Amino acid sequence: MVLLSPEKELAAAGQDVVRLFYRNSRIFFQPVDGYDIVLTVSASREGRFLTGKARLKTRTTSLEEEVPVEKTVFTEDTGNEKKRLIRLALYRLLINFTETPPRPWGILTGIRPTKIVHRLLDLAWGKPEIIDYLTANYALAADKADLLTGIAAEQRPFLLNKEQAENTISVYIGIPFCPTRCAYCSFPSYPVDRAGRFLEPFLEALKLEIKGLGQAVESLGRKARTIYIGGGTPTVLNSGQLSSVLESVRTNLFSDETVEITLEAGRPDTVTAEKLSAALEYGVTRLSINPQSMNTHTLSLIGRCHTPEDIFRSMEKARQTGFKNINMDMIIGLPGEGCRDIKHTLQEIGKMRPENLTVHTLAVKRASRIKEAKEYFNLPPREEVEKMLEITAAAALKMGMKPYYLYRQKNMVGPLENIGYAQPGTECIYNIQIIEERQTIVGLGGGAGSKFVEPGTWYLTSRYNPKDPETYIRKVDELVRQKVDMLTKGYTEKRGK
């Protein structure tokens, strides 16, 4: 496959659309002999009109598609508008050429599609206008446009204004250790049996980073509004280690502005009464206990060393300890699973009555065991995964939940989404902030990312901690200084100020 353009950035912008139709094809951005399909994209301006063009040539076929647009609310950003137009032209052309059905998400291949809706809501657009805009300009299916606008409406009360964003942050704390590595995982995580020698020095470095951030935000008069402790699997720590980390969080970051602390207890086999009591004592308000599947064979296949019975026992312990807001994660598209398996998982989860349900569509990541040994894993076809997603939506509604946040990933087994459901009043505020990017989020620990947000413009500057524990331990002092500098000096270096 050859994809050409007189402007290199336009060709690069079109490649994700090409992969919607030719997922595994290699794409070249210069002429190459011997390739049957050559795509050319371009954009031109004439008066008030901007036009995107896409052409396809094979040895026997020649097709062309044009998408003109008159100046609209977003066309003052000509560069991005040109990219959108050539993507839409390319999409329409390939639908025609391949004779395949439209994709539910159209040309939206990015992680955060709800951000487009929020930009329009900021301009006081109404829901019907937004749905029309998304279907016409991004080729979204009507049900996806309706889903996005509904989720954005649920999120609006949680988004911060400029003043609130100036005075608060959220914090992510990454503990990159797990009992074992799951077959689908690409996160920075290290099995404790192989990397355990780094655990204690890592925790000491983490507490140093927590203290450094706490001192910085106090001196700046800012406060942590939400805190999310993830990984990895934080509850792989013993009760003493976990208590020590939680005490550091409570001492250095907790304030009268802190409304939510989430602890991932993702592996039920790591959950004990002692750890749960410590979490409650130090202010954790929300737990995440993640079965992923309630089918014994699947759990074994993907490398999770627990049973469905362990999940029930963990939930019972959490309720007995006093937790009233619990999330459960599940994955659709896991190897060997079909709609019947998904219905069973949802039926079992329903018995435990979680307040939140997060549904992930399996993404086959480059660093995962599923990717490395894909011939060993029998993944379900796209059409069946789409049915699975419909089943989960109906089940969440039956549990009294509404969708409240959504994001997408590359390399999903279907062109679908990850979606979080919550009973009213139990939404995870951190999840909304990390996806919508309207609050500075400071990442601490292994592989954690920080996003420094300029309030009002919502301009972002990102920084990332080292993934491997050894490098993190060695560089922690430097990492603390970097974050303090970013919080103190602002985030304007990319603008050259």
C-alpha positions as CSV (number, residue, x, y, z in Angstrom):
1,M,0.0,0.0,0.0
2,V,1.4,3.4,-1.0
3,L,0.0,6.6,0.5
4,L,1.3,9.9,-1.1
5,S,0.7,13.6,-0.6
6,P,2.5,16.8,-1.6
7,E,2.3,17.6,2.2
8,K,3.9,14.8,4.3
9,E,1.7,15.6,7.4
10,L,-1.4,14.9,5.3
11,A,-0.2,11.5,4.3
12,A,0.6,10.7,7.9
13,A,-2.8,11.9,9.0
14,G,-4.5,9.5,6.6
15,Q,-2.7,6.3,7.6
16,D,-5.1,5.5,10.5
17,V,-8.0,5.7,8.1
18,V,-6.3,3.3,5.7
19,R,-5.7,0.9,8.6
20,L,-9.5,0.8,9.2
21,F,-9.7,-1.1,5.9
22,Y,-6.2,-2.7,5.6
23,R,-5.3,-3.4,9.1
24,N,-2.1,-5.4,8.6
25,S,-0.8,-3.7,5.4
26,R,2.5,-2.0,5.4
27,I,2.1,1.6,4.3
28,F,4.8,3.4,2.3
29,F,5.0,7.2,2.0
30,Q,7.0,7.4,-1.2
31,P,6.6,5.7,-4.6
32,V,7.4,2.0,-4.5
33,D,7.4,-0.4,-7.5
34,G,5.2,-3.4,-7.4
35,Y,2.3,-2.2,-5.2
36,D,-1.2,-2.6,-6.6
37,I,-2.9,0.2,-4.6
38,V,-1.6,3.8,-4.7
39,L,-3.5,6.4,-2.7
40,T,-2.9,10.2,-3.1
41,V,-4.3,12.8,-0.8
42,S,-4.2,16.6,-1.0
43,A,-6.0,19.7,0.2
44,S,-6.6,23.1,-1.5
45,R,-8.2,26.4,-0.6
46,E,-10.3,28.6,-2.8
47,G,-12.0,31.7,-1.3
48,R,-14.1,30.5,1.7
49,F,-13.8,26.9,0.7
50,L,-11.3,24.3,1.8
51,T,-11.3,21.0,-0.1
52,G,-9.8,17.6,0.8
53,K,-9.2,15.2,-2.1
54,A,-8.3,11.5,-2.2
55,R,-7.5,9.4,-5.3
56,L,-7.0,5.7,-5.6
57,K,-5.3,4.0,-8.5
58,T,-4.8,0.3,-9.2
59,R,-3.8,-1.4,-12.4
60,T,-7.5,-1.6,-13.4
61,T,-9.3,1.1,-11.3
62,S,-9.2,4.8,-10.7
63,L,-11.4,6.5,-8.1
64,E,-11.6,10.0,-6.7
65,E,-13.4,11.6,-3.7
66,E,-13.6,15.3,-2.8
67,V,-14.9,16.9,0.4
68,P,-15.4,20.7,0.4
69,V,-16.2,22.7,3.4
70,E,-17.1,26.4,3.9
71,K,-15.4,28.2,6.7
72,T,-16.8,26.9,10.0
73,V,-16.2,27.2,13.7
74,F,-13.0,25.1,13.5
75,T,-11.6,26.1,10.1
76,E,-9.5,28.9,11.5
77,D,-7.2,26.0,12.5
78,T,-6.5,25.3,8.8
79,G,-3.9,22.6,9.4
80,N,-6.2,20.4,11.4
81,E,-9.2,21.1,9.1
82,K,-7.1,20.0,6.1
83,K,-6.3,16.7,7.9
84,R,-9.9,16.1,8.8
85,L,-11.0,16.7,5.2
86,I,-8.5,14.4,3.6
87,R,-9.3,11.7,6.2
88,L,-13.0,12.0,5.3
89,A,-12.3,11.9,1.6
90,L,-10.1,8.9,2.1
91,Y,-12.7,7.1,4.2
92,R,-15.5,7.6,1.7
93,L,-13.3,6.5,-1.1
94,L,-12.2,3.3,0.6
95,I,-15.8,2.5,1.7
96,N,-16.7,2.6,-2.0
97,F,-13.6,0.7,-3.2
98,T,-13.7,-2.1,-0.6
99,E,-17.5,-2.4,-0.6
100,T,-17.6,-2.7,3.1
101,P,-20.0,-1.2,5.7
102,P,-19.3,2.1,7.3
103,R,-17.3,1.9,10.5
104,P,-19.2,2.9,13.7
105,W,-16.6,5.5,14.7
106,G,-16.1,6.9,11.1
107,I,-12.8,8.7,10.9
108,L,-12.4,9.2,14.6
109,T,-9.4,7.1,15.5
110,G,-8.1,9.1,18.4
111,I,-8.2,8.1,22.1
112,R,-10.5,10.9,23.4
113,P,-13.5,11.5,21.1
114,T,-15.6,13.2,23.8
115,K,-13.2,16.2,23.7
116,I,-14.7,17.3,20.4
117,V,-18.2,17.3,22.0
118,H,-16.9,19.4,25.0
119,R,-15.4,22.0,22.6
120,L,-18.8,22.4,21.0
121,L,-20.6,22.5,24.3
122,D,-18.3,25.3,25.4
123,L,-19.6,27.2,22.4
124,A,-23.2,26.6,23.6
125,W,-24.1,24.1,20.8
126,G,-27.2,21.9,21.5
127,K,-27.3,18.1,21.3
128,P,-29.1,17.9,17.9
129,E,-26.5,20.3,16.4
130,I,-23.6,18.3,17.8
131,I,-25.0,14.9,16.6
132,D,-25.5,16.4,13.1
133,Y,-22.0,17.8,13.1
134,L,-20.4,14.5,14.2
135,T,-22.2,12.4,11.7
136,A,-21.6,14.8,8.8
137,N,-18.0,15.8,9.6
138,Y,-16.6,12.7,11.1
139,A,-18.9,10.0,9.6
140,L,-19.9,8.7,13.0
141,A,-22.8,6.4,13.2
142,A,-25.8,8.1,14.8
143,D,-25.8,5.8,17.9
144,K,-22.1,6.6,18.5
145,A,-22.8,10.4,18.2
146,D,-25.7,10.0,20.6
147,L,-23.5,8.0,23.0
148,L,-20.7,10.7,23.0
149,T,-23.1,13.6,23.6
150,G,-24.8,11.7,26.4
151,I,-21.5,11.0,28.1
152,A,-20.3,14.6,27.7
153,A,-23.6,15.8,29.3
154,E,-23.0,13.5,32.3
155,Q,-19.4,14.8,32.6
156,R,-20.1,18.6,32.4
157,P,-20.8,19.0,36.2
158,F,-17.3,17.5,36.9
159,L,-15.3,19.6,34.5
160,L,-13.4,22.5,36.1
161,N,-13.5,26.1,35.2
162,K,-10.3,28.2,34.8
163,E,-10.1,29.2,38.5
164,Q,-10.7,25.7,39.8
165,A,-8.1,24.3,37.3
166,E,-5.5,26.8,38.5
167,N,-6.0,25.9,42.2
168,T,-6.2,22.1,42.1
169,I,-4.5,19.0,40.6
170,S,-5.2,15.3,40.5
171,V,-2.5,12.7,41.2
172,Y,-1.8,9.3,39.7
173,I,0.5,6.9,41.7
174,G,1.8,4.0,39.7
175,I,3.1,0.9,41.5
176,P,4.4,-1.3,38.6
177,F,4.5,-4.7,40.3
178,C,2.1,-7.6,39.7
179,P,1.8,-11.2,40.9
180,T,2.1,-12.3,37.3
181,R,1.9,-10.6,33.9
182,C,-1.4,-11.1,32.1
183,A,-1.3,-12.2,28.5
184,Y,-3.0,-9.0,27.2
185,C,-1.0,-6.5,29.3
186,S,1.4,-3.9,27.9
187,F,1.5,-1.6,31.0
188,P,4.7,-1.1,32.8
189,S,4.5,-3.9,35.3
190,Y,6.9,-6.4,36.7
191,P,6.2,-9.8,38.3
192,V,7.3,-9.7,41.9
193,D,9.0,-13.0,41.7
194,R,11.5,-11.6,39.2
195,A,11.7,-7.9,40.2
196,G,11.0,-8.2,43.9
197,R,14.5,-7.0,44.8
198,F,13.6,-3.6,43.6
199,L,10.3,-3.4,45.6
200,E,11.6,-1.9,48.8
201,P,13.9,0.7,47.3
202,F,11.1,1.6,44.8
203,L,8.7,2.3,47.6
204,E,11.2,4.5,49.4
205,A,11.8,6.4,46.2
206,L,8.0,6.7,45.6
207,K,7.4,8.1,49.1
208,L,10.2,10.7,48.4
209,E,8.4,11.7,45.2
210,I,5.0,11.9,47.1
211,K,6.6,14.1,49.7
212,G,8.3,16.3,47.1
213,L,5.0,16.9,45.3
214,G,3.2,17.5,48.6
215,Q,5.6,20.3,49.5
216,A,5.4,21.9,46.1
217,V,1.6,22.0,45.9
218,E,1.4,23.3,49.5
219,S,3.8,26.1,48.8
220,L,1.9,27.0,45.6
221,G,-1.5,27.0,47.4
222,R,-2.8,24.2,45.2
223,K,-4.6,21.1,46.4
224,A,-5.0,17.5,45.2
225,R,-8.7,17.0,44.3
226,T,-8.5,13.3,43.3
227,I,-5.9,10.6,43.8
228,Y,-5.7,7.4,41.9
229,I,-3.4,4.6,43.0
230,G,-2.8,2.1,40.2
231,G,-0.2,0.0,38.5
232,G,0.5,-2.8,38.1
233,T,-1.3,-4.1,41.1
234,P,-0.9,-1.9,44.3
235,T,-2.4,-4.7,46.5
236,V,0.5,-7.0,45.6
237,L,2.2,-5.1,48.4
238,N,2.0,-6.6,51.8
239,S,-0.2,-4.9,54.4
240,G,2.7,-3.0,56.0
241,Q,4.1,-1.8,52.7
242,L,0.6,-0.7,51.5
243,S,-0.1,1.1,54.8
244,S,3.2,3.0,54.5
245,V,2.4,4.2,51.0
246,L,-1.1,5.2,52.0
247,E,0.1,7.0,55.1
248,S,2.5,9.0,52.9
249,V,-0.3,9.9,50.5
250,R,-2.6,10.9,53.4
251,T,0.2,13.0,55.1
252,N,1.5,14.8,52.0
253,L,-1.4,15.1,49.5
254,F,-4.8,14.8,51.3
255,S,-6.6,18.0,52.0
256,D,-10.1,19.4,52.6
257,E,-10.4,19.6,48.7
258,T,-9.7,15.9,48.2
259,V,-13.0,14.3,47.2
260,E,-11.8,10.9,45.9
261,I,-9.0,8.4,46.4
262,T,-9.2,5.2,44.3
263,L,-7.1,2.1,45.0
264,E,-6.8,-0.6,42.4
265,A,-7.1,-4.0,44.0
266,G,-7.2,-5.4,40.5
267,R,-6.1,-9.0,41.3
268,P,-8.6,-10.6,43.7
269,D,-5.9,-13.0,44.8
270,T,-4.0,-10.1,46.4
271,V,-6.9,-8.7,48.5
272,T,-6.8,-9.3,52.2
273,A,-8.9,-8.0,55.1
274,E,-5.8,-6.3,56.5
275,K,-5.1,-4.4,53.3
276,L,-8.7,-3.3,53.0
277,S,-8.8,-2.0,56.5
278,A,-5.6,0.0,55.9
279,A,-7.1,1.5,52.7
280,L,-10.3,2.5,54.5
281,E,-8.3,3.9,57.5
282,Y,-6.2,6.2,55.2
283,G,-9.1,7.6,53.3
284,V,-9.6,5.4,50.2
285,T,-13.1,6.0,48.9
286,R,-13.3,3.8,45.9
287,L,-11.9,0.3,45.1
288,S,-11.4,-1.4,41.8
289,I,-11.6,-5.2,41.9
290,N,-11.2,-6.5,38.4
291,P,-12.3,-10.0,37.4
292,Q,-11.8,-9.3,33.6
293,S,-13.8,-12.6,33.1
294,M,-15.8,-14.9,35.3
295,N,-14.9,-17.9,33.2
296,T,-12.3,-20.2,34.8
297,H,-10.7,-21.4,31.6
298,T,-10.3,-17.8,30.3
299,L,-8.6,-16.7,33.6
300,S,-6.1,-19.5,33.3
301,L,-5.4,-18.8,29.6
302,I,-4.7,-15.2,30.1
303,G,-2.4,-15.8,33.1
304,R,-4.5,-14.6,36.0
305,C,-3.9,-16.7,39.1
306,H,-7.3,-16.5,40.6
307,T,-10.7,-18.1,40.3
308,P,-14.2,-16.7,40.0
309,E,-14.7,-17.7,43.6
310,D,-11.8,-15.5,44.7
311,I,-13.6,-12.6,43.1
312,F,-16.7,-13.2,45.2
313,R,-14.7,-13.5,48.3
314,S,-12.8,-10.3,47.7
315,M,-16.0,-8.4,47.1
316,E,-17.5,-9.8,50.3
317,K,-14.4,-8.7,52.3
318,A,-14.6,-5.2,50.7
319,R,-18.3,-4.8,51.7
320,Q,-17.6,-6.1,55.2
321,T,-14.8,-3.6,55.6
322,G,-17.2,-0.8,54.7
323,F,-16.5,0.1,51.0
324,K,-19.5,1.6,49.3
325,N,-18.1,2.4,45.9
326,I,-16.5,-0.5,44.0
327,N,-15.7,-0.8,40.4
328,M,-15.3,-4.0,38.4
329,D,-13.4,-4.3,35.1
330,M,-14.2,-6.8,32.4
331,I,-12.7,-7.3,28.9
332,I,-14.6,-8.3,25.8
333,G,-12.8,-10.0,23.0
334,L,-10.7,-12.3,25.2
335,P,-9.3,-15.4,23.5
336,G,-11.9,-18.2,23.2
337,E,-14.8,-16.2,24.5
338,G,-18.1,-15.6,22.8
339,C,-21.4,-13.9,23.6
340,R,-22.4,-16.7,25.9
341,D,-19.3,-16.2,28.0
342,I,-19.8,-12.5,28.2
343,K,-23.4,-13.1,29.4
344,H,-22.1,-15.4,32.1
345,T,-19.5,-12.9,33.3
346,L,-22.1,-10.1,33.5
347,Q,-24.6,-12.4,35.3
348,E,-21.9,-13.2,37.9
349,I,-20.9,-9.6,38.3
350,G,-24.5,-8.5,38.7
351,K,-24.8,-10.8,41.7
352,M,-22.0,-8.8,43.4
353,R,-23.7,-5.4,42.7
354,P,-20.8,-3.2,42.0
355,E,-21.4,0.6,41.7
356,N,-19.2,0.9,38.6
357,L,-18.6,-1.4,35.7
358,T,-15.7,-0.6,33.2
359,V,-15.9,-2.5,29.9
360,H,-12.7,-2.8,27.9
361,T,-12.4,-4.0,24.4
362,L,-9.3,-6.1,24.0
363,A,-6.5,-4.2,22.4
364,V,-3.7,-6.4,21.0
365,K,-0.7,-4.4,22.1
366,R,2.8,-4.8,20.7
367,A,4.4,-5.7,24.0
368,S,1.7,-8.2,25.1
369,R,2.0,-12.0,25.1
370,I,-1.1,-12.2,22.9
371,K,0.6,-10.2,20.2
372,E,3.8,-12.2,20.5
373,A,2.0,-15.6,20.2
374,K,-1.1,-14.6,18.3
375,E,-1.3,-18.0,16.6
376,Y,-1.9,-19.6,20.0
377,F,-4.8,-17.3,21.0
378,N,-8.1,-17.7,19.3
379,L,-9.6,-14.2,19.2
380,P,-13.3,-13.7,18.3
381,P,-14.3,-12.0,15.1
382,R,-15.1,-8.3,15.0
383,E,-18.8,-8.8,14.4
384,E,-19.1,-11.0,17.6
385,V,-17.2,-8.4,19.7
386,E,-19.7,-5.7,18.5
387,K,-22.5,-7.9,19.8
388,M,-20.6,-8.4,23.1
389,L,-20.4,-4.6,23.5
390,E,-24.2,-4.3,23.0
391,I,-24.7,-7.0,25.6
392,T,-22.6,-5.2,28.2
393,A,-24.5,-1.9,27.6
394,A,-27.8,-3.6,28.2
395,A,-26.5,-5.3,31.4
396,A,-25.1,-2.1,32.8
397,L,-28.4,-0.4,32.3
398,K,-30.1,-3.2,34.1
399,M,-27.7,-2.7,37.0
400,G,-28.9,0.9,37.2
401,M,-25.8,2.5,35.6
402,K,-25.2,5.1,33.0
403,P,-22.1,5.5,30.7
404,Y,-19.9,8.4,32.1
405,Y,-16.6,8.1,30.4
406,L,-15.2,6.7,27.2
407,Y,-11.9,6.3,25.4
408,R,-10.5,4.3,22.5
409,Q,-7.3,2.5,21.7
410,K,-5.4,1.4,18.7
411,N,-5.4,-2.3,17.7
412,M,-8.7,-3.2,19.3
413,V,-10.2,-6.5,18.2
414,G,-13.1,-4.4,16.8
415,P,-13.4,-0.7,15.9
416,L,-15.1,-0.1,19.2
417,E,-14.4,1.6,22.6
418,N,-13.7,1.2,26.3
419,I,-16.6,2.6,28.4
420,G,-17.1,3.2,32.1
421,Y,-20.6,2.9,33.6
422,A,-21.6,4.1,37.0
423,Q,-24.7,4.4,39.2
424,P,-25.6,8.1,39.6
425,G,-23.4,9.7,42.2
426,T,-20.6,7.1,42.1
427,E,-18.7,8.3,39.0
428,C,-14.9,8.2,39.2
429,I,-14.0,11.9,38.9
430,Y,-10.3,11.0,38.2
431,N,-11.3,9.0,35.2
432,I,-13.2,11.9,33.8
433,Q,-10.3,14.3,34.3
434,I,-7.6,12.0,32.8
435,I,-9.7,11.5,29.6
436,E,-11.0,15.1,29.2
437,E,-7.6,16.8,30.1
438,R,-9.0,19.8,31.8
439,Q,-7.0,19.5,35.0
440,T,-3.3,19.1,35.7
441,I,-2.6,15.4,36.6
442,V,0.8,14.7,38.1
443,G,2.0,11.1,37.8
444,L,4.2,9.6,40.4
445,G,5.9,6.2,40.4
446,G,7.0,3.8,37.7
447,G,5.9,4.7,34.2
448,A,3.5,7.3,35.4
449,G,2.7,10.2,33.0
450,S,2.1,13.8,34.0
451,K,-0.1,16.2,32.0
452,F,0.3,19.8,32.9
453,V,-2.7,21.8,31.8
454,E,-2.8,25.5,31.1
455,P,-6.2,26.6,32.4
456,G,-8.5,28.3,29.9
457,T,-6.6,27.3,26.8
458,W,-6.3,23.7,28.0
459,Y,-2.9,23.5,26.4
460,L,-1.0,20.4,27.5
461,T,2.6,19.6,28.3
462,S,3.4,15.9,29.1
463,R,6.2,14.3,31.1
464,Y,6.8,10.6,31.8
465,N,8.6,8.8,34.6
466,P,10.9,5.9,33.6
467,K,9.1,2.6,33.3
468,D,11.6,0.2,34.9
469,P,12.0,0.4,38.7
470,E,15.8,0.5,38.7
471,T,16.0,3.7,36.5
472,Y,13.1,5.3,38.5
473,I,14.9,4.7,41.8
474,R,18.1,6.2,40.4
475,K,16.4,9.3,38.9
476,V,13.8,10.1,41.5
477,D,15.5,13.3,42.8
478,E,15.6,14.6,39.2
479,L,12.0,13.6,38.6
480,V,10.9,15.6,41.7
481,R,12.7,18.7,40.5
482,Q,11.2,18.4,37.1
483,K,7.7,18.3,38.4
484,V,8.3,21.1,40.9
485,D,9.7,23.2,38.1
486,M,6.7,22.5,35.8
487,L,4.2,23.4,38.6
488,T,6.1,26.5,39.6
489,K,7.1,28.0,36.2
490,G,4.1,27.1,34.1
491,Y,3.9,25.1,30.9
492,T,4.8,27.5,28.1
493,E,8.1,26.3,26.8
494,K,6.5,24.8,23.7
495,R,5.1,28.2,22.7
496,G,8.6,29.7,23.0
497,K,7.6,32.2,25.7
